Amino acid sequence: MASSTFDNFFSQASRLIERGLGYEADAIGCFERFEADESGVTSKDINIKENITFMKDTPITRAITNIEWSPQHKELFLCSYYKSENDWDPNETDGLVNIFSTHMPERPELTLTSPSEITSCIFHPTESHLVIGGTYSGNVLIWDMREKCNYPSTRTKIQGSTMIKGVSVVGTQNANNIVTVSNNGIICSWSPSMMREPHKRVDLGTNSRDIPVHCIDFPEGETNQFYLGGEDFNIYSAKIYTKKESEPNISERFSNHFGTILSLHSHPKISERKSVTSGFLLSTAADWRIGLWHPEARKDPLLMIEGEVEYYDAQWSPVHPSVFATCNGNGQIDLWDLAKDTEES
C-alpha cells in the first residue's frame, strides 16, 4: 500500500468518486434565463446567486491572476496565482496553478507549480492535456497534465523580456503557434514542438520607446492581427507578420481612455454568418469606463459607458450577440445588453 503505483491509483479513484458525488450541482446553469415578452422587453428580474465556493474551508492566501475555462472539458477551469503571502515558508512555491472541477469544489483536481509567479495562464485549445503559462520573470511554461510531476515539462526564457502579460494559441488544430506578449512590447511566436527559440520575435517599441503592454486579445480565428491594451492609456492594432520588412508592426492606435487598459475582448463568432456585431471590441480601463469600438470602421469609440468604480474585465456572451458581462472593484458582476437603452432606470 506504500507503493507509488497504489498512491496514484488511490488519488485518481478518490477524485472520480468526489466528482460523482458532486455531479448534481449545476454550476453552469445557475443563471436564470431571461427572455423577451410579446412586446420585446426583457425581464429585469434576473436572479444571479452564488452556487459554489471552491476550497471554502481551506482558502488560499494568494491573489488570483487568471481564471480560464477548459474549451474541451466544460466542468474544468484553472486559477493561476501570484506568490504566497508566506514568503518565509519553504514549502510554498512562488508560482501556483490549480485545476478545479465544478463537481469537486472541496479541493483542486490538480495542482501545478513553478519557481516564478504566474501572470498569465491558459488551457491549450486543442491539446486538452497541456496548460501554458507566462511568468513574472519572463519565462514561458508548459505543463503536461498526463505526467506524474506537477512541475512544467517545458520552460523557456525570452531574452530581453520582462513580465509576460499575455499568452494565446493561434492557428488550427493541426498547425498552431503559441504567442506571448511581454510588458515591454516584445511579441514572440513559438512552435509547440520547438520551444528553445521563438521562430518569430517582434519588438513593438517605437522611436526607441517601449510600448507598456497590459493586455492582449486575438479576434476569434485570427492568426496575425491582434489588439494590445497599454499602460499608456492607448489601444493598439498590431501584426506579427508584415508584407514588407520596413512596414511597422503597429498599424493603428486608438485613444479615448484616461487610464491603463485593463482588458480587451473581441466579439466572438456566434454563427457562420457575418452579423452587425462582427468586429466589435470591448475595453475596460482604470478610468472607470467601458469602451465599445469598431476598429475596422472608425478610430473613435462607438460608446463609452461611465462607471463609479474600476471595471477589471469585460467579456462578450458566447451565445447572445448584444450581451456582455463585466466585473468591478466592488466585487460585482454586471450584465449589459446593448439592445436596450443604457439610460433606462
Secondary structure, DSSP 8 states (H G I E B T S, - for coil): --SHHHHHHHHHHHHHHHHHHTTT--SGGGS----B-TTS-B-S---------TTSSS---S-EEEEEE-SS-TTEEEEEE---S-TT-TT--SEEEEEEETTBTTS-SEEEEESS-EEEEEE-SS-TTEEEEEETTSEEEEEETTSS--S-SEEEE-TT---EEEEEEEE-SSSEEEEEEETTSEEEEEBTTB-SS-SEEEE--BTTB---EEEEE--TT-SSEEEEEETTSEEEEEESS-SSTTS-SEEEEEE--SS-EEEEEE----SSS--TTTT-EEEEETTSEEEEE-TTT-SS-SEEEE-SS-EEEEEE-SS-TTEEEEEETTS-EEEEETTS-TT--
